[in-house]
Amino acid sequence: MQAAQALEPAALVPVQLLAPGGHVVLVGDPKQLPPTVLSRAAEASNLAQSLFERLQQVGLLVSDLDFGIFRVIPKSSLEC
């Protein structure tokens, strides 16, 4: 699972296990699949956001990595 899909509470669990002075690297694409939230109560409590997205919103995280990777979908896979 990429970091942009991990809900904030789930992403914070391993962060708590970091040694003092440890670092966290989150990799993902928030423009792809969003986190899946099944609970309306969780969504109403602002828990439908990934930690990745929240850090981007406050300006603590943004590195645009462009490796020139493109997704190629063979034509035959589209002909169902």
MODELLER restraints for C-alpha pairs under 7 A, 6 or more apart:
rsr = mdl.restraints
at = mdl.atoms
rsr.add(forms.Gaussian(group=physical.xy_distance, feature=features.Distance(at['CA:2:A'], at['CA:27:A']), mean=6.24, stdev=0.5))
rsr.add(forms.Gaussian(group=physical.xy_distance, feature=features.Distance(at['CA:2:A'], at['CA:28:A']), mean=4.97, stdev=0.5))
rsr.add(forms.Gaussian(group=physical.xy_distance, feature=features.Distance(at['CA:3:A'], at['CA:26:A']), mean=5.49, stdev=0.5))
rsr.add(forms.Gaussian(group=physical.xy_distance, feature=features.Distance(at['CA:3:A'], at['CA:27:A']), mean=5.42, stdev=0.5))
rsr.add(forms.Gaussian(group=physical.xy_distance, feature=features.Distance(at['CA:3:A'], at['CA:28:A']), mean=5.01, stdev=0.5))
rsr.add(forms.Gaussian(group=physical.xy_distance, feature=features.Distance(at['CA:3:A'], at['CA:52:A']), mean=6.11, stdev=0.5))
rsr.add(forms.Gaussian(group=physical.xy_distance, feature=features.Distance(at['CA:4:A'], at['CA:28:A']), mean=4.86, stdev=0.5))
rsr.add(forms.Gaussian(group=physical.xy_distance, feature=features.Distance(at['CA:4:A'], at['CA:29:A']), mean=5.75, stdev=0.5))
rsr.add(forms.Gaussian(group=physical.xy_distance, feature=features.Distance(at['CA:4:A'], at['CA:30:A']), mean=5.07, stdev=0.5))
rsr.add(forms.Gaussian(group=physical.xy_distance, feature=features.Distance(at['CA:4:A'], at['CA:34:A']), mean=6.83, stdev=0.5))
rsr.add(forms.Gaussian(group=physical.xy_distance, feature=features.Distance(at['CA:4:A'], at['CA:50:A']), mean=5.78, stdev=0.5))
rsr.add(forms.Gaussian(group=physical.xy_distance, feature=features.Distance(at['CA:4:A'], at['CA:52:A']), mean=5.38, stdev=0.5))
rsr.add(forms.Gaussian(group=physical.xy_distance, feature=features.Distance(at['CA:4:A'], at['CA:53:A']), mean=6.68, stdev=0.5))
rsr.add(forms.Gaussian(group=physical.xy_distance, feature=features.Distance(at['CA:5:A'], at['CA:33:A']), mean=6.49, stdev=0.5))
rsr.add(forms.Gaussian(group=physical.xy_distance, feature=features.Distance(at['CA:5:A'], at['CA:34:A']), mean=5.38, stdev=0.5))
rsr.add(forms.Gaussian(group=physical.xy_distance, feature=features.Distance(at['CA:5:A'], at['CA:35:A']), mean=4.26, stdev=0.5))
rsr.add(forms.Gaussian(group=physical.xy_distance, feature=features.Distance(at['CA:5:A'], at['CA:50:A']), mean=6.26, stdev=0.5))
rsr.add(forms.Gaussian(group=physical.xy_distance, feature=features.Distance(at['CA:6:A'], at['CA:35:A']), mean=5.93, stdev=0.5))
rsr.add(forms.Gaussian(group=physical.xy_distance, feature=features.Distance(at['CA:6:A'], at['CA:50:A']), mean=5.54, stdev=0.5))
rsr.add(forms.Gaussian(group=physical.xy_distance, feature=features.Distance(at['CA:7:A'], at['CA:35:A']), mean=5.90, stdev=0.5))
rsr.add(forms.Gaussian(group=physical.xy_distance, feature=features.Distance(at['CA:7:A'], at['CA:48:A']), mean=6.61, stdev=0.5))
rsr.add(forms.Gaussian(group=physical.xy_distance, feature=features.Distance(at['CA:7:A'], at['CA:49:A']), mean=5.95, stdev=0.5))
rsr.add(forms.Gaussian(group=physical.xy_distance, feature=features.Distance(at['CA:7:A'], at['CA:50:A']), mean=4.40, stdev=0.5))
rsr.add(forms.Gaussian(group=physical.xy_distance, feature=features.Distance(at['CA:7:A'], at['CA:51:A']), mean=6.51, stdev=0.5))
rsr.add(forms.Gaussian(group=physical.xy_distance, feature=features.Distance(at['CA:8:A'], at['CA:47:A']), mean=6.79, stdev=0.5))
rsr.add(forms.Gaussian(group=physical.xy_distance, feature=features.Distance(at['CA:8:A'], at['CA:49:A']), mean=6.27, stdev=0.5))
rsr.add(forms.Gaussian(group=physical.xy_distance, feature=features.Distance(at['CA:8:A'], at['CA:50:A']), mean=4.65, stdev=0.5))
rsr.add(forms.Gaussian(group=physical.xy_distance, feature=features.Distance(at['CA:8:A'], at['CA:51:A']), mean=4.38, stdev=0.5))
rsr.add(forms.Gaussian(group=physical.xy_distance, feature=features.Distance(at['CA:11:A'], at['CA:51:A']), mean=6.56, stdev=0.5))
rsr.add(forms.Gaussian(group=physical.xy_distance, feature=features.Distance(at['CA:26:A'], at['CA:52:A']), mean=6.69, stdev=0.5))
rsr.add(forms.Gaussian(group=physical.xy_distance, feature=features.Distance(at['CA:30:A'], at['CA:53:A']), mean=6.78, stdev=0.5))
rsr.add(forms.Gaussian(group=physical.xy_distance, feature=features.Distance(at['CA:35:A'], at['CA:48:A']), mean=6.73, stdev=0.5))
rsr.add(forms.Gaussian(group=physical.xy_distance, feature=features.Distance(at['CA:35:A'], at['CA:49:A']), mean=6.71, stdev=0.5))
rsr.add(forms.Gaussian(group=physical.xy_distance, feature=features.Distance(at['CA:35:A'], at['CA:50:A']), mean=6.46, stdev=0.5))
rsr.add(forms.Gaussian(group=physical.xy_distance, feature=features.Distance(at['CA:37:A'], at['CA:43:A']), mean=6.85, stdev=0.5))
rsr.add(forms.Gaussian(group=physical.xy_distance, feature=features.Distance(at['CA:37:A'], at['CA:48:A']), mean=5.86, stdev=0.5))
rsr.add(forms.Gaussian(group=physical.xy_distance, feature=features.Distance(at['CA:42:A'], at['CA:48:A']), mean=6.64, stdev=0.5))
rsr.add(forms.Gaussian(group=physical.xy_distance, feature=features.Distance(at['CA:55:A'], at['CA:61:A']), mean=5.51, stdev=0.5))
rsr.add(forms.Gaussian(group=physical.xy_distance, feature=features.Distance(at['CA:56:A'], at['CA:62:A']), mean=6.12, stdev=0.5))
